[in-house]
Amino acid sequence: MYRASLAFHRVNDMWKEIEARRRLLQREIGAVVKDWGGRLPVALVYANTYAVGMASLGFQTIYHLLNLRDDVVCERVFDDERWDDSPPPLSMESQRRLDEFAVLAFSLSFELDYLRAVNLLRRCGMTSIWAEERGDEDPILIAGGPAVSANPMPLAPIFDAFVIGEAEEVIGPLVEVLNAEMGNRARLLERLSRLEGVYVPQVHGRGSRVRRLWLKDVDRFPTRSVLWTPAAEFGFMHLVELARGCRWGCHFCLAGYTSRPWRQRSFPVVMQAIEEGLHHRRRVGLISAAVSDYAHIDALMDELMARKVEVSVSSLRADTLSPKVLDALARSQTRTVTLAPEAGSQRLRDAIGKGISEEDILRSAAMAAERRFTQLKLYFMLGLPGEGEADVDALIELVQRTAGQFPHQIVVNVTPFVPKPHTPFQWLSAPAVDVVKARLERIRQGLRGKRMQVRAESPEWSQVQAVLARGDQRLAPALVGLRRPTLATWRQSLEEQGLEPAEWLRARGYEEALPWDHIDHGVSRRFLQRMAERAEEGKLPAGCPGAGCTACGVCETAGAGEA
């Protein structure tokens, strides 16, 4: 009786899952539903919720490019946030199980999503979660995205292959190898290892360097929304990417080094990408490391305002913010302006490479107030290299002076510093949790008031992020052993493997081998060390001008496209 009841409930749960996906699918525009006959079935998995995954332009781009091929059927899968032994979530398009797909392709933008990804795989029903134990009948596991492109090693014993960098140009060769060798795992992995930008742990080991893929001409692949749904974050807008990389090279920023060189899309290509979405949305979201840096930003604002198109932006820099951008945002009924000073004192802003002045910040706040924005968000980091109590006081004072220029709601977002691979700060230690918590409390006390709100990410979870960002293959068993996404179970899982977080949180010497040394993003180790030394001296970094520069090493053998 018990088994029959359990089976009934499982079937009932399955039908609920199927109906939930069908309801979501009915609200979407742009989903591709194909017949499976004669096609390579690929599950494109975003290891986070549907709302978060559907806001990812990278995820949407890979979905679009795979489904352009007649020999592929690509369906989306999202995390269902379940940590029991139930089957993993079904695909969106045909509501199939993960174990029915030949390829499971994971998009991993954030290190903490590793916990979700491994949980999904553990529930998948494969022969083994370990890559070396899987056979010819098991699916091929591939991962890509910013997090694993920086350091794939914590997941290397689990995944068969990693795409390092920008995947647009490798999709064709990748699919051809998969179609040709599916069913012969050993030969398939060997051929995948020959593709530029593809890291295959069982073939490469750590002896072979794998160089990052990057687009020389970003105009060839316009990156914009191809799926629209009100159930997604930013679901009310059409997203368009203006540029790749960043021109500033802040010492702490992963994108500033792993997405080099700075490449802008041409004005006509951006306008065409915008026009494609205006049939579905009247608000356009412009995406870039710093939208205000785009060379044609004022002309773009003029064109969009003339067409009565509403505008949102992903990020702005206080020193390049133009009145025209703020005018366009105000006319679009945007209520919030977001700036990222990152640190309170000028000394510390210069040392981390941010470079904007207090005058820039106050001027931007005043311009926002003049246009009657109702909220100003300010992003800061805590636990930065060289940070002292005086810098925390300077942060409080800077916010208070900003409030003098902006007489409305101010939201202060505080994120603990995490030293990332392939940046000048990769050799530094992560800040101690107790230090960050004490300074955070000091900020909360210093910014109490009706118009002030302080939000912060967890210092404890930021340390977990640091361990995963800087870790190696020894972390894989701890990820597999994790049965609940809590700090207590994470610590227990590490202890069961005899691992100490301090191993990956400590400072490293310049000559010390790093777990990610074999992943080549083109930026030379010598250049990163030189930038680290500039940071110690409180000097600004050498930024990225794009084409024609060979300072960091990325463009020494290939030219970058110009806008």
Salt bridges, closest charged atoms under 4 A:
GLU17 OE1 - ARG21 NH1 2.90
GLU19 OE2 - ARG22 NH1 3.48
GLU28 OE1 - ARG76 NH2 2.69
ASP70 OD1 - ARG39 NH2 2.94
ASP71 OD2 - ARG69 NH2 2.97
ASP79 OD2 - ARG116 NH1 2.60
ASP80 OD2 - ARG123 NH2 2.90
GLU81 OE2 - ARG116 NH2 3.45
ASP84 OD2 - ARG82 NH2 3.36
GLU93 OE2 - ARG76 NE 2.77
ASP99 OD1 - ARG97 NE 3.05
GLU100 OE1 - ARG96 NE 3.73
GLU100 OE2 - ARG97 NH1 3.64
GLU111 OE2 - LYS420 NZ 3.35
ASP113 OD1 - ARG116 NE 3.87
ASP160 OD2 - ARG134 NH2 3.20
ASP160 OD1 - ARG185 NH1 2.89
GLU166 OE1 - ARG244 NH1 3.21
GLU166 OE2 - ARG263 NH2 2.85
GLU168 OE2 - ARG244 NH2 2.61
GLU169 OE2 - ARG220 NH1 2.48
GLU181 OE1 - ARG187 NE 2.62
GLU181 OE2 - ARG191 NH1 2.99
GLU190 OE1 - ARG194 NH2 2.57
GLU241 OE1 - ARG244 NE 2.77
GLU241 OE1 - ARG265 NH1 2.58
GLU275 OE2 - ARG307 NH2 2.96
GLU276 OE1 - ARG224 NE 2.83
ASP293 OD1 - ARG247 NH1 3.94
ASP302 OD2 - LYS324 NZ 3.22
GLU303 OE2 - ARG307 NE 2.97
GLU310 OE1 - ARG283 NH2 3.31
ASP319 OD2 - ARG317 NH2 2.94
ASP327 OD1 - ARG371 NE 2.60
GLU342 OE2 - LYS354 NZ 3.96
GLU358 OE2 - ARG401 NE 2.66
GLU370 OE1 - ARG371 NH1 3.55
GLU387 OE2 - ARG439 NH1 2.72
GLU389 OE2 - ARG439 NE 3.14
GLU389 OE1 - ARG442 NH1 2.17
ASP391 OD2 - ARG347 NH2 2.64
ASP393 OD1 - ARG442 NH2 2.76
GLU460 OE2 - LYS437 NZ 2.91
ASP472 OD2 - ARG474 NH2 2.81
GLU503 OE2 - ARG474 NH2 3.59
GLU503 OE2 - ARG506 NH2 3.92
GLU512 OE2 - ARG506 NH2 2.54
GLU512 OE2 - ARG508 NH1 3.85
ASP517 OD1 - ARG525 NH1 2.93
ASP520 OD1 - ARG209 NH2 3.61
ASP520 OD2 - ARG211 NH1 3.37
GLU537 OE1 - LYS539 NZ 3.23
